Amino acid sequence: MLAAIIALASVVLAQAPADEVSRLEQQGKRVYAGTYRGVTATGQYETADEARTRQDGARRQNVRVEPHGNTAIVTGIETTAGGGDRILRIWTKNGNRWQIVAAQTTWIGSDVPDPSGPLPATTPAAFVPASAAEIALWKSQEALMRSFSEADPESYKQFSTEQSLRMTTAGEAIAREQWLDTIAKRSKGPVAVVDEVRIGVYGEVGVVMLRGHEANPTRQSWVYLLQDGTWKLHLRFTTAIRN
């Protein structure tokens, strides 16, 4: 009987963060941390002040809240009369207050502004992690980028969760098995060039935000979960930088 009560209490505690964040999402009560960094649907960075003053208008939500202790990952689709967005928001609990520390939006579909075009042909400085946690996260990040360049699906599998998803610049979701097949069939090539790296660690959730130097540059959010001592990719959002 006691074991059953303890198990029930554990379930209630596990559900509480999801319920609380879901309520805040439904009510549109978004509190942004001072350190917040977001990426808009045009691939531009936004600050907490900019997010607070942005007028989103009436939006219908179909979102999922995934709790991880005092951190919650919110993903899903928001729609207006003008179209839809795929969204990512990372909430953390500071004391008794939930707040958003990172977010990204990607337009769904092809009826969007043109990409901004290639970046200058320069080699950015290598990213240097500033703490033990950043070193561990960056190790996984580099391993994943190498796995793609070296056409090595087994390495990608080692550093990603079974449920991991990659979101394209058109808002489409790619499951891990599909991406592993893509890696296996591709030819080897150079490692992706990235810069503007920023890493945040929130308990067992890690977020790497960066800019990719593709032909049509992107800004990306790589969301990791700490599993068995290894940071594993759980979600990757990609937004094209647009005019």
N, C-alpha and C positions, 0 to 999 in steps of 0.2 A: 504493500500500500504506500509506504513512504517513498519507495523508488518511483512509483507512478506519479506521486505528487511532485517530486523533484523533476521528473521528465516533463510534466505538464508545465511547471514553472519555467523550465528552460525554453520550451516552445514559445510561451508567452513573451519572455524576454527577447527571444530572437525575432519575434514578429513586431515588437513594439517600434523599433526604429523605422521599419518599412511603413507601418501605419502612420506614424507621425510625419514622415517625409511625404507620403502620399497625400495626406491632408493638406500640407503646405503647398504641394504642387497643384492640387485641385483648386485651392483657394487663390492661387497666384501670388502667395506671400513669399516672395523670393528675397532672402537676405544675403547680401554679397559680402564676403570677407574682404578686409583691406588688402590682402595679398592676392585677391582674385585675378585670374587671367583667363579671358575667353577668346574664342575665335568665332567671328560672325559668319553668316552665310556667304559673304563675299571674300572670306579668307583673311579678314583684317582682325588684328588684335583689338580687344576692348578691355577697359579698366572697370573697376567696381563702380565708379561714378558714372561712366558711360552706360553701363548695364542698368543702373538704377533709373536713369533718365530716358532710356529707350522705350518707345511706345510700341508694344507688340500688337495692340488691338485685340479683338475677340479671337481666341484660338481654342480649337477643340483638341483635346489631348487623348492619346492612346499610349500611355507610358507604363514602364515596368520599373519597380524599385527593387534593387538587389542590395540587401544590407550586409555589411561586413563590420561588426562591432560598432564603433562610433563613426563609421563612414558608410555612405549609401551611394550606389551608382544608379543613376536614373537614365534610362534610354527609352526611345520610342519615336513616335511621329506626332507632330502638331500640324494642324491644318487651319487655313483661313479661306476666305472666299477666293483669294488669289493663288492658292496652291498649298503645297505641303513641304515641311522640313523634317529631316531626321535629326534628333537632338541627343546630346550627351550632357549630363550635369553631374558633378561630383559634390555631394554634400558631406560636411563633417560636423560633428557636435563639439561645440566649445562651451564647456560648462553645461547649462541647460538649454543652450541655443543652437539650433541647426543653421548652418550657413553654407553658401555655395563657394567653393574654392577654385573650381575650374569648370569650363563648359565649352561645347563646340556645336555649331549648327551647320548642316549640309543641306542644300536644296535637293529636292527629289525631282528627277526628270531632266529634260534637256532644254526647256524653254527658260534659259537663264542668260545673264550677260556673258560676253566673251571673256576668255582668260586674259590675264594681263600680259602674257608673253614671257620669253626666257629672261632669266636673271643675267647680269654681267658675267662673263666667262672668267671668274676668279676662283681661286681655291680658298675656302674659308678656313680660319684657324681651327685646329682640332679642339673638341670639347674636353675640358679637364674637370672631372667630378670633384666636388668640394667636401664630401663626407663619406663615411663608410657605407651609408645607405645608398648614396648616389653612385658610388663605385659598383656596388652589387647590382643596382638597376641598370647601369650603363653596360655592364658585362652582358646582361641578357639582351639589351638593345643591340649591341654590336653583334652578338651571336645570331640574332634573327636577321639582321641586315646581311651578314655573311652567308647565311643559309640560302637566301634568295640569290645572291650573286654567284654562289658556288653550286646552285641547283641541288641542294642537299636537304630533302624533306625530313630526314631523320633528325637533323639538328633543329629544324624548326619545331618538330613535334616535342623535342625535349624542353623547349623554352616557351611553350604555349599550353593553355588549358584545353581540355577536350571540347569545351563549349565555346572556344574563342571564335570571334567574328571579326571580319574586316569590312568596313563600310567604304564603298567607292565614292568618288566625287559626284556621282549621280544618285547617291543615296541608296544604292543596292547593297544587300548583305551577302557576304561570302563566308560560308562555313569552313571550318578548319580542313575537313577532308577534301573539299573542292580546292582549297588553296594548296594543300600538299600535292594534289595532282598537278596543279599549275606549275609548282616548283619543279616537280620531277620531269616535266615535259619541256622545260625551257632550256635554252643554251646558257652556259656560264657567261658572266659579264662582270663589269666593275661594281664595286660596292657603291651604294647610293651616297650621294653627296648631300649633307645636311648641315644646318647651322641654326642659330637662334634657339639653342637647346635650353630648356628649363625643366627641372625635375622637382616633383613634390611627393613627399611620402606621408601617408595618412594611415597609420596603423599597418594593416596588412594589404593596403591598396597603394599602389604607386602610379604616378602619372608622368609620362615624358612628353613634353610638347616641343615641337621643332618645325623647321621649314625644310621642305624637300626641294632640291634643285632639278626637278624634271623639266622637260621641254615646256610644259605648262606647270609652273611652280605651285606647290601646295603647302598648306599648314596642316599639321597632323597632331592628334592626341593618341598616344599609346597607353592604354590602361592595363596595369599589371596586378596580379594577385600573388601574394607570397605563399607558396605551397611547398612543404617539405624543404624549407630553407632556400628555395630558388624562386626568383621573380619570374612569373610566367605570364605571357601576353594573354589578355582576356578580351580586350576590345581595341580596335584601331579605327579611328575616325579620320577621314581625309577630306579636306575642303579645298577646292581650287581657288587660287588667288585671282580675283576677277576685277575688271575695270569698274 
